[in-house]
Amino acid sequence: QLAAIGAVATRTEHAEDVTEQAVDIDGRLAAQQASLDRVRALFDRATSVSDIVSIESEVTKREADLESLRRRHDVFASQVALATVSVEVTRADAAKALEQPTFLSGLGAGWGALITSLRAVSVAIGAALPFLGLLAVPTLVALLWIRRRVSGSQVSEAESASPPSAEK
């Protein structure tokens, strides 16, 4: 019936049949109830205290098992009666409108990319500035030291290269 309303793009079905498990639990319930009835009949005929204590313990255990089976039976019975259907509906024209780019949308995307790039460059410069400040001090000291060495050696070379002045 959904195909009459629109185009069905995807269809998925999942089913889990719990009927067989529910029938199995029904059989186990009947067997457990019969077993409990037999133990209760033994309890009614018990004469010694030790027999009464041991049979009472067995009755308690079997009653707990029977109650557990009843709860499981109720769960399976509710699962047999329930079904879940999920339907997702989308408009086809909404998806097509997004697919058609225009000149202005391209220009806007380019402008956004430029702004993003400039922000990334400014962040990188901001991150590098503290390190450049730390490197500037030793670099300046090294340059001044090299400059003095070079200018000092040039002065001594100039003095050694010039001929001695003749005094007359």
Secondary structure as the mmCIF struct_conf table of DSSP 4:
data_model
#
loop_
_struct_conf.conf_type_id
_struct_conf.id
_struct_conf.beg_label_comp_id
_struct_conf.beg_label_asym_id
_struct_conf.beg_label_seq_id
_struct_conf.end_label_comp_id
_struct_conf.end_label_asym_id
_struct_conf.end_label_seq_id
HELX_RH_AL_P HELX_RH_AL_P1 LEU A 2 ILE A 5
BEND BEND1 GLY A 6 GLY A 6
HELX_RH_AL_P HELX_RH_AL_P2 THR A 19 ARG A 45
BEND BEND2 SER A 48 SER A 48
HELX_RH_AL_P HELX_RH_AL_P3 VAL A 49 ALA A 81
HELX_RH_AL_P HELX_RH_AL_P4 ALA A 92 GLU A 99
HELX_RH_AL_P HELX_RH_AL_P5 PHE A 103 ALA A 161
BEND BEND3 SER A 162 SER A 162
HELX_LH_PP_P HELX_LH_PP_P1 PRO A 163 GLU A 167
#
